[in-house]
Protein backbone atom coordinates (compact mmCIF):
# COMPACT_ATOMS: atom_id res chain seq x y z
CA UNK A 1 0.00 0.00 0.00
CA UNK A 2 2.83 2.41 0.82
CA UNK A 3 4.33 1.94 -2.64
CA UNK A 4 0.95 2.65 -4.26
CA UNK A 5 0.48 5.83 -2.21
CA UNK A 6 3.93 7.06 -3.21
CA UNK A 7 3.41 6.09 -6.86
CA UNK A 8 0.24 8.20 -6.89
CA UNK A 9 2.15 11.11 -5.28
CA UNK A 10 -0.31 11.12 -2.38
CA UNK A 11 0.21 14.09 -0.07
CA UNK A 12 -0.80 14.71 3.54
CA UNK A 13 -4.08 16.36 2.58
CA UNK A 14 -5.13 13.40 0.44
CA UNK A 15 -4.32 11.04 3.32
CA UNK A 16 -6.63 13.02 5.63
CA UNK A 17 -9.30 13.18 2.91
CA UNK A 18 -9.19 9.36 2.58
CA UNK A 19 -10.07 9.11 6.28
CA UNK A 20 -12.71 11.81 6.07
CA UNK A 21 -14.35 10.16 3.04
CA UNK A 22 -14.54 6.85 4.91
CA UNK A 23 -16.42 8.39 7.83
CA UNK A 24 -18.67 10.44 5.54
CA UNK A 25 -19.58 7.17 3.77
CA UNK A 26 -20.77 5.89 7.17
CA UNK A 27 -23.08 8.88 7.60
CA UNK A 28 -20.88 11.30 9.56
CA UNK A 29 -20.67 14.97 8.59
CA UNK A 30 -17.61 16.20 6.68
CA UNK A 31 -14.91 17.83 8.77
CA UNK A 32 -15.52 21.53 9.48
CA UNK A 33 -13.32 24.24 7.98
CA UNK A 34 -11.87 24.91 11.44
CA UNK A 35 -10.44 21.36 11.43
CA UNK A 36 -8.29 22.28 8.42
CA UNK A 37 -7.29 25.61 9.96
CA UNK A 38 -6.45 24.43 13.51
CA UNK A 39 -4.89 21.00 12.96
CA UNK A 40 -1.20 20.16 12.75
CA UNK A 41 -0.56 17.76 9.87
CA UNK A 42 3.18 18.07 9.24
CA UNK A 43 6.15 18.38 11.55
CA UNK A 44 7.10 22.07 11.78
CA UNK A 45 10.61 22.92 10.61
CA UNK A 46 11.04 25.68 13.20
CA UNK A 47 10.36 23.72 16.40
CA UNK A 48 10.15 20.30 17.96
CA UNK A 49 6.73 18.73 18.52
CA UNK A 50 5.53 15.37 19.78
CA UNK A 51 4.58 13.47 16.64
CA UNK A 52 2.33 10.96 18.37
CA UNK A 53 -1.12 11.17 16.74
CA UNK A 54 -3.74 12.91 18.85
CA UNK A 55 -7.29 14.06 18.21
CA UNK A 56 -8.91 16.82 20.25
CA UNK A 57 -12.71 16.92 20.13
CA UNK A 58 -15.13 19.40 21.62
CA UNK A 59 -18.37 18.27 19.99
CA UNK A 60 -19.88 21.74 20.34
CA UNK A 61 -17.20 23.76 18.57
CA UNK A 62 -13.88 22.11 17.77
CA UNK A 63 -12.31 19.06 16.16
CA UNK A 64 -8.61 18.99 15.40
CA UNK A 65 -5.79 16.56 14.66
CA UNK A 66 -2.18 16.76 15.77
CA UNK A 67 -0.07 14.34 13.77
CA UNK A 68 3.11 14.42 11.72
CA UNK A 69 1.73 12.63 8.67
CA UNK A 70 4.03 10.39 6.69
CA UNK A 71 2.96 8.83 3.40
CA UNK A 72 2.80 5.22 4.47
CA UNK A 73 0.21 2.51 5.06
CA UNK A 74 1.69 1.97 8.52
CA UNK A 75 -0.77 2.91 11.28
CA UNK A 76 1.58 3.69 14.15
C-alpha positions as a Markdown table, in Angstrom:
| # | Residue | x | y | z |
|---|---|---|---|---|
| 1 | Unk | 0.0 | 0.0 | 0.0 |
| 2 | Unk | 2.8 | 2.4 | 0.8 |
| 3 | Unk | 4.3 | 1.9 | -2.6 |
| 4 | Unk | 0.9 | 2.7 | -4.3 |
| 5 | Unk | 0.5 | 5.8 | -2.2 |
| 6 | Unk | 3.9 | 7.1 | -3.2 |
| 7 | Unk | 3.4 | 6.1 | -6.9 |
| 8 | Unk | 0.2 | 8.2 | -6.9 |
| 9 | Unk | 2.2 | 11.1 | -5.3 |
| 10 | Unk | -0.3 | 11.1 | -2.4 |
| 11 | Unk | 0.2 | 14.1 | -0.1 |
| 12 | Unk | -0.8 | 14.7 | 3.5 |
| 13 | Unk | -4.1 | 16.4 | 2.6 |
| 14 | Unk | -5.1 | 13.4 | 0.4 |
| 15 | Unk | -4.3 | 11.0 | 3.3 |
| 16 | Unk | -6.6 | 13.0 | 5.6 |
| 17 | Unk | -9.3 | 13.2 | 2.9 |
| 18 | Unk | -9.2 | 9.4 | 2.6 |
| 19 | Unk | -10.1 | 9.1 | 6.3 |
| 20 | Unk | -12.7 | 11.8 | 6.1 |
| 21 | Unk | -14.4 | 10.2 | 3.0 |
| 22 | Unk | -14.5 | 6.9 | 4.9 |
| 23 | Unk | -16.4 | 8.4 | 7.8 |
| 24 | Unk | -18.7 | 10.4 | 5.5 |
| 25 | Unk | -19.6 | 7.2 | 3.8 |
| 26 | Unk | -20.8 | 5.9 | 7.2 |
| 27 | Unk | -23.1 | 8.9 | 7.6 |
| 28 | Unk | -20.9 | 11.3 | 9.6 |
| 29 | Unk | -20.7 | 15.0 | 8.6 |
| 30 | Unk | -17.6 | 16.2 | 6.7 |
| 31 | Unk | -14.9 | 17.8 | 8.8 |
| 32 | Unk | -15.5 | 21.5 | 9.5 |
| 33 | Unk | -13.3 | 24.2 | 8.0 |
| 34 | Unk | -11.9 | 24.9 | 11.4 |
| 35 | Unk | -10.4 | 21.4 | 11.4 |
| 36 | Unk | -8.3 | 22.3 | 8.4 |
| 37 | Unk | -7.3 | 25.6 | 10.0 |
| 38 | Unk | -6.4 | 24.4 | 13.5 |
| 39 | Unk | -4.9 | 21.0 | 13.0 |
| 40 | Unk | -1.2 | 20.2 | 12.7 |
| 41 | Unk | -0.6 | 17.8 | 9.9 |
| 42 | Unk | 3.2 | 18.1 | 9.2 |
| 43 | Unk | 6.1 | 18.4 | 11.6 |
| 44 | Unk | 7.1 | 22.1 | 11.8 |
| 45 | Unk | 10.6 | 22.9 | 10.6 |
| 46 | Unk | 11.0 | 25.7 | 13.2 |
| 47 | Unk | 10.4 | 23.7 | 16.4 |
| 48 | Unk | 10.1 | 20.3 | 18.0 |
| 49 | Unk | 6.7 | 18.7 | 18.5 |
| 50 | Unk | 5.5 | 15.4 | 19.8 |
| 51 | Unk | 4.6 | 13.5 | 16.6 |
| 52 | Unk | 2.3 | 11.0 | 18.4 |
| 53 | Unk | -1.1 | 11.2 | 16.7 |
| 54 | Unk | -3.7 | 12.9 | 18.8 |
| 55 | Unk | -7.3 | 14.1 | 18.2 |
| 56 | Unk | -8.9 | 16.8 | 20.3 |
| 57 | Unk | -12.7 | 16.9 | 20.1 |
| 58 | Unk | -15.1 | 19.4 | 21.6 |
| 59 | Unk | -18.4 | 18.3 | 20.0 |
| 60 | Unk | -19.9 | 21.7 | 20.3 |
| 61 | Unk | -17.2 | 23.8 | 18.6 |
| 62 | Unk | -13.9 | 22.1 | 17.8 |
| 63 | Unk | -12.3 | 19.1 | 16.2 |
| 64 | Unk | -8.6 | 19.0 | 15.4 |
| 65 | Unk | -5.8 | 16.6 | 14.7 |
| 66 | Unk | -2.2 | 16.8 | 15.8 |
| 67 | Unk | -0.1 | 14.3 | 13.8 |
| 68 | Unk | 3.1 | 14.4 | 11.7 |
| 69 | Unk | 1.7 | 12.6 | 8.7 |
| 70 | Unk | 4.0 | 10.4 | 6.7 |
| 71 | Unk | 3.0 | 8.8 | 3.4 |
| 72 | Unk | 2.8 | 5.2 | 4.5 |
| 73 | Unk | 0.2 | 2.5 | 5.1 |
| 74 | Unk | 1.7 | 2.0 | 8.5 |
| 75 | Unk | -0.8 | 2.9 | 11.3 |
| 76 | Unk | 1.6 | 3.7 | 14.1 |
